[in-house]
Amino acid sequence: MEKAYKLEFTNEQTDGLCVNCCGCSRTEPLHSFGPALKPHFLIHYVLSGKGKFSVQNQEYNLEAGSGFLIEPGELAFYQADEKEPWTYVWVGFSGSRAAEYMAKIGLSGKHPVFCAGRQDALYACVRNMMEHNTSSIANDLRRNGELAVFLSLIASETPAKEADDADKANIYVQKAIGFIQSNYCNPIKVTDVADFVCVNRSYLYTLFERSIGMPPQKFLSAYRITKAAELLQTTDIPIESIALSCGYNDALVFTKAFKQVKGISPSLYRKELKSGGGRHDKEQLLQIEAFIRRIGSEEEHKI
């Protein structure tokens, strides 16, 4: 037997992460569940006591401060200790990025167990999920936000999977490119990119040169000019507005940067496009985007 408080939610969301169920349980000695499977990801975190968890023909002995992951469709079994039965919280979740996040944290059917010392914070996340238990949009957002915090606490104390030097370099470049894609419209510098991926500027320079054959500053500038060229081709908004939209606070600096890449000013570039010229430039316009899509596709296949 067990004394449990649990909630289940009907989620039709497919984006990101969403909570399917959550709860807290104080079990009796030798209370067990399974072997059974779940249709979503399920994480249990042990607050006190002991127990065992079995999956993929492996058995793990767990105690307070540890937890385990059950993947969707994975046959699993867990049981409380006879003398020190455990108390735990659990969260079931799904979403288009759930598998990606579990892979990045390093949790899977082959590596389902983790240790995390933030017991009070992890319990608070689940408690807040249970307190926001209606189907209103406000509570949906709160629960899913608490789920993100819950996973971030686990990730912060879970050692990342070891990767060789080449894989580490690719990861840094991927993160840097993603940061540039999301922030090119802001006046960011290469130092901001390096700070985001937690490496120094000179090392980031070396990684970009090895990986894509150009320094990060040139890539950032080329990406901004690519987006600016798209706006020049598809809109009639003023040059000054395009400059601001692509991370340039000064229109003159933008014009100079544009001429360095395209060979002509933004205004002349727009005129040539409207007159039917600039076909070669239109083709060049897509090259950097195609490269970024290829880089992103390679990373998805790795995950």
Summary of the structure (lengths in Angstrom):
residues: 303
radius of gyration: 25.1
end to end distance: 39.5
largest distance: 83.3
contacts: 910
relative contact order: 0.09
helix: 50%
strand: 21%
